[in-house]
Structure formats: structure tokens, C-alpha cells
């Protein structure tokens, strides 16, 4: 800075004018480059939407694709890079980028990485682990082209060439699905994913529930978000404004549990990239604004009977068309919900959303169309035999979807195995009842903070078996440290 001042002071008046003109010219060129890159970014999304008809490079009917055939497809698409991704125990996305000419070995032999640098994995002396791509998840990043054309794939984690890492959350979900397969069933899941968009540290707008965007550029941005998600294989059903300022929601059509967990991870990644490009910040924090509704990830799920080819939750002979198996499954979820609350709601901030009102459930019960209940059976206006499902309303998008779905499946299966009895549904709006009345109804409440949730989780053999002893120990340790850090921090609320 000193040298610059000396040089500027030594310039003549004429030279100074030339210098200023030179800087202005450079600025114009830089702005033009940025504008061109932004135009290319969104143009690539729309062009790739037209050219890439398939959501993944491998369709569900092509299970026998080889690495060689996949590499041939990638070469035909002029792929420049491959992004190998995975999530840690807490659902945080990690990535290793490999130039395409070096990708063959990674596809065949996997990629090694240092797991000791990632919370929830091994110590330094046993830190080498291997990523092996799941070829069924391979897709393109729709905003990339030409010299940046990038394929994106989700990986499974191995301790060595042949041994899966038992505490990998994706593997934990696969084991839960396999356990469900033993009774010839599968779990279908759909989600409603809520988030905030901010600009300059403020909510993007002051709109309310399902208000339309009346600014054309904002309509275009919403369409770009939908195009991008669908271009990455996320089966978006609908998109709309939510209750709070700057809050949005989109729904992902149901599919098998592993596919939807993958789509949740993909969605969060794509939203972050898009928001940055649009000049916004995407906020997944459950409760960013005091006194306003927070963001959830409502999970809708049902069990499908593979032998009878039908929704196992539906029965035209039962009350509410809810089958006996469905009632036992839900009874299991209700019985163990407190034990896995720290999985569904993993942040300190999560519990600032879980307070009465603001459409956030705190009471452990179930209802029919009742949004004040923790679990409910949503209205089925079309094909009830297919649409019958349970909705759980407490989770937020910061949960690891692989672990959240695993916990739902495992506790539901425990309800079936233990032949649990489901209580009658709650019909009252619990938000409008006195606490004493709710207590008289023998309705329990969710943990009030992360520390309480961890206390319950720590005594849970069910969660320990689910996460494996190693994963269980690491999850508790990391989350306990977060609580300790928060408890010792001085907040603005205290200072004011």
C-alpha cells in the first residue's frame, strides 16, 4: 500500500488521467467477464435440461453397467472432471475432484482419503479409508459445460478394499433397508424441504404463505432452482413460498429411502451453489428469525409389501384406512422418538424451532390431519390405497437423512416385532390447550434442548446399535462439545 501511494504521488496530472482511464477500462473488462460467466452459468442449466433427458447416467433398469461403459459415456459427453462425494456422520458433504483422464483408476479401485481429519472417523494411526463410487448416483452438474463439464457421484466408504465402514451413515441406511427386506417390504419416503433465502444478511422478501412472486426476475430465479434440481435428478413435485419472510419450500416425490436420502444431499448442495450465483445466501438454520416460523424437513413415509404389491399401511377394513401393520410401525416410532431426537434435530438451534405454535410439534402423539401432532396421517384426496402414509413433523434439514430414515425404519420395525399398541389419535389443537390439560392427557413432550436430547440418546441401546458403538461414541462426543461451546459463549441477548 505504501509503494502504491508513493507511485501515485509521483505521477504527473496527465499520467494520472491515463492511469485512471486504464483502471476504468480494466474494471469494465472484469465486469464483462463476470456477467458472461453468470450468463453461461444459467444458460448451461437450461441447455443441459434439454440435452440430458435422463436424470442419472445410469437408469434404474440398467443395473449391469460396467465401469468401462460408464467411462465411455462420460467421454462421449466430453466430461472434464469427476466429483467424488460422501457425507460424514453428521450429514456434511465432502468432495474430491479428479480430472477425467485420471478418473478410471478412481472408478475401479476407489480413492483414499485421510479420515482422521473428519469428525466421526478413525484416528491418525488408522486414518486411511477408501471411497468407492455408487455408479447409480452418477449425474452431471447442470451448470457446468465445456472446460468445466463435471460428473458428480456419491460414494460408499470402505475401511479397506473389501470391507465397508460400519459407521458410514449411507451403509447404516442400507442395513436398515436390508432388515426391512427380510419381511419382503421396502420403505418409500418423500420429503418437504424448507429453507430461507437472504440477501445482504436480511430475508429476501416479506411475503407470506404461498404468496406469488410478482417480480419477473424472481420468477425466473425460482424456475432456475426447479430446473437445476430436476436436472440433478431431484424429482420436485412443487415449490412455493412458506410462512416466514424469505422462506421457501419444495417437495420431493416419494421413492425408496436410499434414493431420497441421496436427493436431499444433492438438493442442499445445489441450493448453495445457486444461491451464491444469484447473490443470495441459503439458510438451512431451523430458526434464524425470532418470533417467526422455522424451517423443517417433514418426512412422509410408507411401507410397501413386495409380495402383495401394495401399500402395507393401507387397509379399507380398518379405522382411518390405517392397517394393523401401520399402527404397530407408528407405535414403534412414537415409543422411541425421544431416543433419536438428537438425530432428527442435531443442532442447538433446532430446539429453538421446537416450541409451541409456529407449526412446530413438541407433543409426542399422533393425529389425522392435525398439524399440532408430532405424527399425522395427511389428507388423501387421490388414490388412498397408494397415498396412505405417515408424516413426522419434527425433523429439520440439518439432520443426516441417512441416519434419520434409518431411525424411522428401525423403530418402526421394533414396533412390529414388539407388537406395540397404538393409542387413539389426538383431535384437539394442542397449541391452544393449557399445559396442565395436556399433562392430564398423558402426552409427553420432546426434549427441550440438544443437551436433554443427548441425555436420552446416551441411554439408548437402540441408537447405539443403529449407529454402531464407534459412530455412537463419536456422535455423542461431538454434539456434547457443541453444547459445551455454546454454554460458555456470551450471546448478543445477554449483552443487550
C-alpha positions as CSV (number, residue, x, y, z in Angstrom):
1,X,0.0,0.0,0.0
2,X,2.9,2.4,0.8
3,X,4.6,1.7,-2.5
4,X,1.3,2.4,-4.3
5,X,0.9,5.8,-2.6
6,X,4.5,6.8,-3.5
7,X,4.0,5.8,-7.1
8,X,0.7,7.7,-7.4
9,X,2.2,10.8,-5.8
10,X,5.0,10.8,-8.3
11,X,2.7,10.7,-11.4
12,X,2.0,13.8,-13.4
13,X,-1.5,15.1,-13.9
14,X,-1.6,13.7,-17.5
15,X,-0.2,10.4,-16.4
16,X,-2.8,10.2,-13.5
17,X,-5.6,10.6,-16.0
18,X,-4.2,7.8,-18.2
19,X,-3.8,5.6,-15.1
20,X,-7.5,6.3,-14.0
21,X,-8.7,5.5,-17.6
22,X,-6.6,2.3,-17.5
23,X,-8.2,1.2,-14.2
24,X,-11.7,2.1,-15.5
25,X,-11.0,0.0,-18.7
26,X,-9.8,-3.0,-16.6
27,X,-12.9,-2.7,-14.4
28,X,-15.2,-2.8,-17.4
29,X,-13.4,-5.8,-18.7
30,X,-13.7,-7.6,-15.3
31,X,-17.4,-6.8,-15.0
32,X,-18.0,-8.0,-18.6
33,X,-16.2,-11.3,-17.7
34,X,-18.3,-11.8,-14.6
35,X,-21.5,-11.0,-16.5
36,X,-20.5,-13.5,-19.2
37,X,-19.8,-16.2,-16.6
38,X,-23.2,-15.6,-14.9
39,X,-25.0,-15.8,-18.3
40,X,-23.1,-19.0,-19.1
41,X,-23.9,-20.5,-15.7
42,X,-27.7,-20.2,-16.2
43,X,-27.5,-20.9,-20.0
44,X,-25.8,-24.2,-19.2
45,X,-28.6,-25.2,-16.8
46,X,-31.3,-24.7,-19.5
47,X,-29.2,-26.2,-22.3
48,X,-28.4,-29.3,-20.2
49,X,-32.0,-29.7,-19.2
50,X,-32.8,-30.1,-22.9
51,X,-29.9,-32.3,-23.8
52,X,-29.8,-34.6,-20.7
53,X,-33.1,-36.4,-20.8
54,X,-32.1,-38.9,-18.1
55,X,-31.7,-37.8,-14.6
56,X,-28.8,-40.1,-13.9
57,X,-26.2,-41.5,-16.3
58,X,-27.5,-45.0,-15.3
59,X,-31.2,-45.6,-15.3
60,X,-32.9,-47.9,-12.8
61,X,-33.2,-50.5,-15.5
62,X,-29.5,-50.6,-16.3
63,X,-28.1,-52.4,-13.3
64,X,-25.4,-54.2,-15.2
65,X,-23.5,-51.1,-16.5
66,X,-19.7,-51.6,-16.3
67,X,-17.1,-49.0,-15.4
68,X,-15.9,-49.2,-19.0
69,X,-19.3,-48.4,-20.4
70,X,-19.7,-45.6,-17.9
71,X,-16.3,-44.1,-18.8
72,X,-17.3,-44.3,-22.5
73,X,-20.5,-42.4,-21.8
74,X,-18.6,-39.7,-19.9
75,X,-16.0,-39.4,-22.7
76,X,-18.8,-39.0,-25.2
77,X,-20.2,-36.2,-23.1
78,X,-16.8,-34.5,-23.1
79,X,-16.5,-34.8,-19.3
80,X,-13.6,-32.8,-17.9
81,X,-13.8,-33.7,-14.2
82,X,-15.5,-36.1,-11.8
83,X,-16.5,-35.1,-8.3
84,X,-16.4,-38.0,-5.9
85,X,-18.6,-37.1,-2.8
86,X,-19.7,-38.5,0.5
87,X,-21.2,-37.3,3.8
88,X,-19.7,-37.6,7.2
89,X,-21.6,-38.9,10.3
90,X,-23.4,-35.5,10.6
91,X,-24.5,-35.3,7.0
92,X,-21.9,-32.7,6.0
93,X,-20.9,-33.1,2.3
94,X,-17.3,-33.8,1.4
95,X,-15.7,-33.8,-2.1
96,X,-12.6,-34.9,-4.0
97,X,-12.3,-33.7,-7.6
98,X,-10.4,-35.8,-10.2
99,X,-9.6,-34.8,-13.7
100,X,-11.3,-37.1,-16.2
101,X,-8.1,-38.6,-17.6
102,X,-7.3,-39.8,-14.1
103,X,-10.8,-41.0,-13.1
104,X,-10.6,-44.6,-14.4
105,X,-8.5,-45.8,-11.5
106,X,-10.8,-44.0,-9.0
107,X,-13.8,-45.7,-10.5
108,X,-12.2,-49.1,-10.4
109,X,-10.0,-49.0,-7.3
110,X,-11.6,-46.2,-5.3
111,X,-10.0,-43.1,-3.8
112,X,-8.1,-43.0,-0.5
113,X,-8.6,-40.1,1.9
114,X,-7.5,-39.1,5.4
115,X,-10.4,-39.9,7.7
116,X,-8.7,-38.6,10.8
117,X,-9.4,-35.0,9.7
118,X,-13.1,-35.7,9.7
119,X,-15.1,-35.9,13.0
120,X,-16.7,-39.3,13.5
121,X,-13.9,-41.3,11.7
122,X,-10.7,-43.0,12.6
123,X,-7.7,-41.7,14.5
124,X,-4.4,-40.7,12.8
125,X,-2.8,-44.1,13.2
126,X,-5.5,-45.9,11.2
127,X,-6.8,-43.0,9.1
128,X,-6.6,-44.3,5.5
129,X,-10.0,-45.1,4.1
130,X,-11.4,-45.6,0.6
131,X,-14.2,-44.0,-1.3
132,X,-15.9,-46.3,-3.9
133,X,-18.5,-44.6,-6.2
134,X,-22.1,-45.9,-6.4
135,X,-22.5,-45.8,-10.1
136,X,-26.3,-45.5,-9.9
137,X,-25.8,-42.0,-8.4
138,X,-23.7,-40.6,-11.2
139,X,-25.0,-37.4,-12.8
140,X,-23.8,-34.2,-14.3
141,X,-23.7,-30.8,-12.6
142,X,-26.1,-29.0,-14.9
143,X,-24.4,-25.6,-14.6
144,X,-21.1,-27.0,-16.0
145,X,-20.0,-27.3,-19.6
146,X,-17.0,-27.2,-22.0
147,X,-13.8,-26.9,-19.9
148,X,-15.7,-27.3,-16.7
149,X,-18.1,-30.2,-17.6
150,X,-18.3,-32.2,-14.3
151,X,-19.8,-35.5,-13.4
152,X,-20.9,-35.9,-9.8
153,X,-21.2,-39.2,-7.9
154,X,-21.9,-40.3,-4.3
155,X,-19.5,-42.8,-2.7
156,X,-19.6,-45.5,-0.1
157,X,-16.8,-45.6,2.5
158,X,-14.6,-48.7,2.9
159,X,-12.0,-49.5,5.7
160,X,-10.1,-51.5,3.1
161,X,-10.7,-52.7,-0.5
162,X,-13.4,-55.2,0.6
163,X,-14.7,-54.0,4.0
164,X,-17.4,-51.4,4.3
165,X,-17.0,-48.9,7.1
166,X,-19.7,-49.9,9.6
167,X,-20.3,-46.3,10.8
168,X,-20.8,-44.8,7.3
169,X,-24.3,-43.3,7.5
170,X,-25.2,-44.5,4.0
171,X,-24.2,-48.0,4.9
172,X,-26.3,-47.8,8.1
173,X,-29.3,-46.9,6.0
174,X,-28.6,-49.8,3.6
175,X,-28.5,-52.2,6.6
176,X,-31.9,-50.9,7.8
177,X,-33.4,-51.3,4.3
178,X,-32.0,-54.9,4.2
179,X,-33.6,-55.6,7.6
180,X,-36.9,-54.4,6.1
181,X,-36.4,-56.6,3.0
182,X,-36.3,-59.7,5.3
183,X,-40.1,-59.2,5.8
184,X,-40.4,-58.6,2.0
185,X,-41.0,-54.9,2.4
186,X,-39.4,-51.6,1.4
187,X,-39.8,-48.1,2.7
188,X,-41.0,-45.3,0.4
189,X,-40.2,-41.8,1.5
190,X,-41.0,-38.2,0.3
191,X,-39.8,-35.0,2.0
192,X,-40.8,-31.3,2.2
193,X,-37.6,-29.3,2.5
194,X,-37.8,-25.8,3.8
195,X,-35.1,-23.1,3.7
196,X,-34.6,-19.3,3.8
197,X,-33.1,-17.1,1.2
198,X,-31.3,-14.0,2.4
199,X,-29.7,-11.0,0.7
200,X,-27.3,-8.7,2.5
201,X,-27.9,-10.6,5.7
202,X,-31.7,-9.9,5.5
203,X,-34.6,-12.1,4.4
204,X,-35.1,-11.8,0.6
205,X,-38.7,-10.7,0.9
206,X,-41.7,-10.1,3.3
207,X,-44.1,-12.5,1.6
208,X,-46.4,-14.9,3.4
209,X,-47.6,-18.4,2.8
210,X,-47.9,-19.3,-1.0
211,X,-47.7,-15.6,-2.0
212,X,-46.7,-15.3,-5.7
213,X,-43.6,-13.6,-6.8
214,X,-44.7,-10.6,-8.8
215,X,-41.2,-9.6,-9.9
216,X,-40.3,-11.3,-13.2
217,X,-36.6,-11.8,-12.3
218,X,-37.6,-13.6,-9.1
219,X,-40.0,-15.8,-11.0
220,X,-37.1,-16.7,-13.3
221,X,-34.9,-17.5,-10.4
222,X,-37.5,-19.8,-8.9
223,X,-37.7,-21.6,-12.3
224,X,-33.9,-21.9,-12.4
225,X,-33.9,-23.5,-9.0
226,X,-36.5,-26.1,-10.1
227,X,-34.8,-26.7,-13.4
228,X,-31.4,-27.2,-11.6
229,X,-32.8,-29.6,-9.1
230,X,-34.6,-31.7,-11.7
231,X,-31.5,-31.6,-13.9
232,X,-29.7,-33.3,-11.0
233,X,-32.3,-36.0,-10.6
234,X,-34.3,-34.4,-7.8
235,X,-38.0,-35.2,-8.5
236,X,-39.5,-31.8,-7.5
237,X,-43.3,-32.0,-7.1
238,X,-44.0,-28.4,-6.1
239,X,-42.3,-25.2,-5.0
240,X,-43.7,-22.3,-3.1
241,X,-43.2,-19.5,-0.5
242,X,-43.6,-20.5,3.1
243,X,-45.0,-18.6,6.1
244,X,-41.9,-16.6,7.2
245,X,-40.2,-13.8,5.3
246,X,-37.8,-15.2,2.7
247,X,-38.8,-18.8,3.5
248,X,-39.4,-21.3,0.7
249,X,-40.3,-25.0,0.4
250,X,-40.2,-27.7,-2.2
251,X,-41.5,-31.2,-2.1
252,X,-39.6,-34.3,-3.4
253,X,-41.8,-37.1,-4.8
254,X,-41.6,-40.3,-2.9
255,X,-39.1,-43.0,-3.8
256,X,-37.1,-45.7,-2.0
257,X,-35.4,-44.5,1.2
258,X,-31.8,-44.5,-0.1
259,X,-32.7,-42.6,-3.3
260,X,-34.5,-39.9,-1.4
261,X,-31.6,-39.5,1.2
262,X,-29.3,-39.0,-1.8
263,X,-31.7,-36.5,-3.3
264,X,-31.7,-34.5,0.0
265,X,-27.9,-34.2,-0.1
266,X,-27.9,-33.3,-3.7
267,X,-30.6,-30.6,-3.1
268,X,-28.8,-28.9,-0.3
269,X,-25.6,-28.8,-2.4
270,X,-27.4,-27.4,-5.5
271,X,-29.2,-24.8,-3.5
272,X,-26.0,-23.5,-2.0
273,X,-24.3,-23.2,-5.4
274,X,-27.4,-21.5,-7.0
275,X,-27.9,-19.1,-4.1
276,X,-24.2,-17.9,-4.3
277,X,-24.6,-17.4,-8.1
278,X,-27.8,-15.4,-7.6
279,X,-26.2,-13.2,-5.0
280,X,-28.2,-14.7,-2.1
281,X,-27.4,-16.8,1.0
282,X,-29.3,-20.0,1.5
283,X,-30.1,-20.5,5.2
284,X,-30.8,-24.0,6.5
285,X,-30.7,-23.0,10.1
286,X,-34.0,-24.2,11.7
287,X,-34.8,-20.9,13.5
288,X,-33.0,-17.9,12.0
289,X,-35.6,-15.3,12.9
290,X,-37.0,-14.9,16.5
291,X,-40.8,-14.9,16.6
292,X,-41.2,-16.4,13.1
293,X,-41.8,-19.9,11.8
294,X,-38.7,-22.0,11.5
295,X,-37.7,-24.5,8.7
296,X,-38.4,-28.2,8.9
297,X,-37.9,-31.2,6.8
298,X,-41.2,-33.0,7.1
299,X,-40.8,-36.7,6.2
300,X,-43.6,-38.7,4.7
301,X,-43.2,-42.5,4.7
302,X,-45.0,-45.7,4.0
303,X,-44.1,-49.4,3.8
304,X,-44.6,-51.3,0.6
305,X,-45.3,-55.0,0.6
306,X,-43.2,-56.5,-2.2
307,X,-45.1,-59.9,-2.2
308,X,-48.6,-58.5,-2.5
309,X,-47.5,-55.4,-4.4
310,X,-49.4,-52.9,-2.3
311,X,-49.1,-50.2,0.3
312,X,-48.8,-52.1,3.6
313,X,-50.1,-49.1,5.6
314,X,-53.5,-49.1,3.8
315,X,-56.5,-51.2,4.8
316,X,-60.0,-50.5,3.7
317,X,-61.4,-52.5,6.7
318,X,-59.7,-50.5,9.5
319,X,-60.4,-47.2,11.1
320,X,-58.9,-44.3,9.1
321,X,-58.0,-46.9,6.4
322,X,-54.8,-47.5,8.5
323,X,-53.6,-51.1,8.6
324,X,-52.6,-53.0,11.7
325,X,-49.0,-53.2,10.5
326,X,-49.0,-49.4,10.0
327,X,-50.3,-48.9,13.6
328,X,-47.6,-51.1,15.0
329,X,-45.0,-49.3,12.9
330,X,-46.2,-45.9,14.1
331,X,-46.4,-47.1,17.7
332,X,-42.7,-48.0,17.5
333,X,-41.8,-44.6,16.1
334,X,-43.7,-42.9,19.0
335,X,-42.2,-45.1,21.7
336,X,-38.6,-44.4,20.7
337,X,-38.8,-40.9,19.3
338,X,-37.1,-39.2,22.3
339,X,-34.2,-41.6,21.9
340,X,-33.4,-40.4,18.4
341,X,-34.4,-36.8,18.6
342,X,-30.8,-35.8,18.6
343,X,-30.5,-37.4,15.2
344,X,-33.6,-35.7,13.7
345,X,-32.8,-32.3,15.4
346,X,-29.0,-32.2,15.7
347,X,-28.3,-28.5,16.3
348,X,-28.6,-26.3,19.3
349,X,-30.7,-24.0,17.2
350,X,-33.0,-27.0,16.3
351,X,-34.7,-26.7,19.6
352,X,-35.5,-23.0,19.3
353,X,-37.8,-24.1,16.5
354,X,-39.4,-26.8,18.5
355,X,-41.6,-24.6,20.7
356,X,-45.4,-24.4,20.9
357,X,-47.1,-22.6,18.0
358,X,-45.2,-21.7,14.8
359,X,-46.4,-25.0,13.4
360,X,-43.6,-26.9,15.1
361,X,-44.6,-30.1,17.0
362,X,-43.4,-30.6,20.6
363,X,-46.0,-33.1,21.8
364,X,-45.4,-36.9,21.3
365,X,-48.7,-38.1,19.9
366,X,-50.3,-38.7,16.5
367,X,-53.4,-37.3,14.7
368,X,-55.2,-37.4,11.4
369,X,-55.0,-34.1,9.7
370,X,-53.8,-32.4,12.9
371,X,-50.7,-30.3,12.3
372,X,-50.1,-29.8,16.1
373,X,-49.4,-33.5,16.5
374,X,-45.8,-34.9,16.1
375,X,-47.0,-37.6,13.7
376,X,-50.1,-37.4,11.5
377,X,-51.9,-39.1,8.6
378,X,-52.2,-36.5,5.9
379,X,-55.4,-36.0,3.9
380,X,-55.5,-38.4,1.0
381,X,-57.5,-36.8,-1.8
382,X,-56.5,-39.2,-4.5
383,X,-55.8,-43.0,-4.6
384,X,-55.8,-43.6,-0.9
385,X,-54.6,-47.1,-1.3
386,X,-51.4,-45.6,-2.7
387,X,-51.3,-42.4,-0.8
388,X,-51.7,-43.7,2.8
389,X,-48.6,-42.6,4.7
390,X,-47.3,-41.2,8.0
391,X,-45.8,-37.8,8.3
392,X,-43.3,-36.9,11.0
393,X,-43.1,-33.1,11.5
394,X,-40.2,-32.6,13.9
395,X,-37.0,-33.2,11.7
396,X,-35.1,-30.3,10.2
397,X,-32.9,-30.2,7.1
398,X,-29.7,-30.2,9.2
399,X,-30.2,-33.9,10.1
400,X,-28.3,-36.5,8.3
401,X,-31.1,-38.0,6.1
402,X,-29.4,-41.5,6.0
403,X,-29.5,-41.7,9.8
404,X,-33.0,-40.1,10.1
405,X,-34.5,-42.6,7.7
406,X,-32.6,-45.4,9.4
407,X,-34.0,-44.5,12.8
408,X,-37.6,-44.3,11.4
409,X,-37.3,-47.7,9.8
410,X,-35.6,-49.4,12.8
411,X,-38.0,-48.1,15.4
412,X,-41.0,-48.9,13.2
413,X,-39.7,-52.5,12.9
414,X,-39.3,-52.6,16.6
415,X,-43.0,-51.6,16.9
416,X,-43.9,-54.6,14.7
417,X,-41.7,-57.1,16.4
418,X,-42.8,-55.9,19.9
419,X,-46.4,-55.9,18.8
420,X,-46.9,-52.4,20.2
421,X,-50.4,-50.9,20.6
422,X,-51.1,-47.5,19.1
423,X,-53.1,-45.0,21.2
424,X,-56.1,-43.2,19.8
425,X,-55.4,-40.1,17.6
426,X,-55.4,-36.6,19.1
427,X,-58.1,-34.4,17.5
428,X,-57.6,-31.2,19.5
429,X,-55.3,-28.3,18.5
430,X,-52.6,-28.9,21.2
431,X,-51.2,-25.4,20.7
432,X,-54.4,-24.0,22.2
433,X,-54.6,-26.3,25.3
434,X,-53.2,-25.5,28.7
435,X,-50.1,-27.4,29.7
436,X,-52.0,-28.9,32.6
437,X,-54.6,-30.3,30.3
438,X,-52.0,-31.8,28.0
439,X,-50.4,-33.4,31.1
440,X,-53.7,-34.8,32.1
441,X,-54.0,-36.4,28.7
442,X,-50.7,-38.2,29.5
443,X,-49.0,-36.7,26.4
444,X,-45.2,-36.5,26.7
445,X,-43.0,-33.8,25.1
446,X,-39.8,-33.8,23.0
447,X,-36.5,-32.8,24.7
448,X,-36.4,-29.1,25.2
449,X,-32.8,-28.7,24.0
450,X,-29.9,-30.6,22.5
451,X,-28.3,-31.4,25.8
452,X,-31.6,-33.1,27.0
453,X,-31.8,-35.0,23.7
454,X,-28.3,-36.3,24.1
455,X,-29.0,-37.4,27.7
456,X,-31.9,-39.6,26.4
457,X,-29.9,-40.8,23.4
458,X,-26.9,-41.8,25.6
459,X,-29.0,-44.3,27.5
460,X,-30.5,-45.8,24.3
461,X,-29.3,-49.2,23.3
462,X,-31.4,-48.9,20.2
463,X,-29.5,-45.9,18.9
464,X,-26.2,-47.4,19.9
465,X,-27.0,-50.5,17.8
466,X,-28.1,-48.3,15.0
467,X,-25.0,-46.1,14.8
468,X,-22.6,-48.8,15.9
469,X,-20.5,-48.3,19.1
470,X,-17.9,-46.2,17.2
471,X,-20.4,-44.0,15.5
472,X,-22.5,-43.7,18.7
473,X,-19.5,-42.6,20.7
474,X,-18.3,-40.0,18.1
475,X,-21.8,-38.6,17.6
476,X,-22.3,-38.1,21.4
477,X,-18.8,-36.6,21.8
478,X,-19.0,-34.1,19.0
479,X,-22.5,-32.9,20.0
480,X,-21.6,-32.7,23.7
481,X,-18.7,-30.4,22.7
482,X,-21.1,-28.2,20.7
483,X,-23.3,-27.8,23.8
484,X,-20.2,-27.0,26.0
485,X,-19.0,-24.4,23.5
486,X,-22.5,-22.8,23.3
487,X,-22.9,-22.8,27.1
488,X,-19.6,-20.9,27.6
489,X,-20.3,-18.4,24.8
490,X,-21.6,-14.9,25.5
491,X,-24.5,-14.1,23.3
492,X,-25.9,-10.8,22.0
493,X,-29.1,-11.4,24.0
494,X,-27.0,-11.3,27.2
495,X,-25.1,-8.2,26.2
496,X,-28.3,-6.4,25.4
